Amino acid sequence: MLTLYSVGCFYLFFYLGLPEPLSRIKFKQFHASFILKLFIWNWWTTKFIFMRKILLLLVTCVVVFSCSQSPQKKAEKMVKAYLKKTLDDPSSYKGDSFDQLDSLFFIYFYTDEAIELRKLGWHDAESDFFGGEYGLKATLFEIEARFAKTTKERQNFMDSVEVYKQKTLEIDKIYKENEAKYDEFVGWEVRHKYRAKNKVGALVLESKYFQFNKELTEVYDGQWEIPSTEKLLGRP
């Protein structure tokens, strides 16, 4: 563009600046008009390209900024918006701190099935402790074996110990297999400390957990509105 501009100026100076015969005036005027139009076209083209680049840069910046918003920042923004709608006195809200956003998993430990299995039997590999109903029976038979009067009687008790220990290990295996399946990522969780006035107007410091679905599009108050696993998973 700069070269085209220089050429145009050179031709404009050459044809207008040098003395010419009258017979070539029209020819000179034609060239001058052409160069002038070329100059104007070049100026407008350069301006248009420049403005288009600026517009493209602005659009890119907006897209990059919107896409680069971290899950942490998005979660904090959602919590603040949620509190503004639910607090007794939203105008008194003053944020203190946010913990790091953490992954939320469905925990098998609290399911009815897990509770029933633990009642039947469980095994701690580190201490080799047998718990639950079967584990307790194994322990009782082991105590009986210590006070057995005959070798045969003692052996019978020890056989019962092994039976119930085996049952406990089988139950514990089922429990751990189910637990591995149920450790499923269902969303996010963050703790937020803030100050706000309660119903009686007293300014209190709160520390609450807030949960989010996987897509970070919904927020739940962890203290009062703990969502079900199905809700977090988006299941009906």
C-alpha positions, 0 to 999 in steps of 0.5 A: 500500500505504501509503494502504491501511494508513493507511485501515485504521488510521483506521477501526480507531481510529474504530470502537474509539476513540469511544463507541458505543451498545450496539446498535452494538457488533456492527456496530463489532466486524464493522468492526474485524475486517474492518479487522484482516484487511485490515491483515494481508492488506496486510502479508503481500502487501507482504512477499510482493512484497518477497521476490519482488523480492529473489529476482528481483534475486538471479536477475538478478545471477547471470545477468548475472554468468555472462553477463558473464564475458569470454572473457579471464577464461574462458580464464585459468580454463580454463588454470589448471584444465588446469595443475592436472590436468597439472603434475608438482606442481600444489600448487607452481603460481603464476601470473605473468601472462597475455597478451591473448587473441588470435584464432587463424587457420589459416595457409595458409603451412604447408600442403603445397599452399602449400609446393609452390606456393612451390617453383614460384614466388612474387613479392614486389611491393614489391621486384619479386623473382621467387622459386621455380623459375620465378623462378630460371629467369627470373633466369638467362635475364636474366643470359644476355641481358646476355652475348648476342652478338647482338641476336636471341640477346638477344631470345630470352633476354628472351622466356624471361624474360617467359615464366617471370615470367608463370608465376611471377605465375600461381602467385603469384596462385593462392597468394594466392587460396588463402591468402585462403580458408584464413585462417579463424578457428579458435579462440583463443590466449593465452600464460601465464607461471607457476612450478611444480616439475618432475619433479625438484622444481626450481621453474622459470619456464614461458612457454607458449601455450595454444589454445582452440576457437571456443566456448572449451570446450576447451583445448590445450597449445600446446607439447606438444599442438598440435591439428590445424586439423580438431580446432579446427574441430570436424571429424572 
